[in-house]
Amino acid sequence: MLARDIMNRTVLSISPEHSVRHAARTMLENRISSLPVCDDASRLVGMLSESDLLSRAELGSAGRSGLSGVGPTPESFIKEHSWRVGDVMTQPAVTVDESVPIGRIAELMAAKNINRIPVMRAEELVGIVCRSDILRVITAATPDGVAVGDEAVRRAVSTRLCCDLGIDVGAIDVTIENGNVTLSGQVQSEAMRTAARVVAETVSGVGGVRNMLRVAAA
């Protein structure tokens, strides 16, 4: 699934000449955490987010971002006091092309700690993806087909352990009875032990998992 498949095509934006107060009011009224900033030619020039407004002079926190005894830097003074969105916004904006997979979008959101990402077609802003759009993909995901019979489930678990975690098929013994899986053998870390359990739990047809794996001594 790609950005174009989940993006919101109606995008609310503001001008760099708008006031910070107008931008804050717009975010509140529309219950959004950030706004694309577009110039008179409708080109994306930045993003204004809630985090850009957390050190404003109106909050009484201005001047605290500079070194002790030195005062604010010129850049922080502008961000704290300017009334223009263009002075306060973050630029350049983090964007994605409409053909980017949604997994990559989720990675960017996590890495950059952002909630909304503009979607581009060349230089044109064509949509925006929010964290809630990612969550909807998760809730709408259809489960894998259910393996039929204990042997089919056992093979499915073994295959997933190999493909997802790179575990040698012979390193872990997978047994199953009435849909309940037991994992035994040895792995290299506690994290791998937990990951193996998670893999088994996510295989359709598994009723429960008994994790008997041992962690190799360092």
Secondary structure, DSSP 8 states (H G I E B T S, - for coil): -BHHHH-BSS---B-TTSBHHHHHHHHHHHT-SEEEEE-TT--EEEEEEGGGGTT-GGGT-TTTTSBTTTB--HHHHHHHH--BHHHHSBSS---EETTSBHHHHHHHHHHHT-SEEEEEETTEEEEEEEHHHHHHHHHH--------SHHHHHHHHHHHHHHHH---TTTEEEEEETTEEEEEEEES-HHHHHHHHHHHHTSTT--EEEEEEEE---
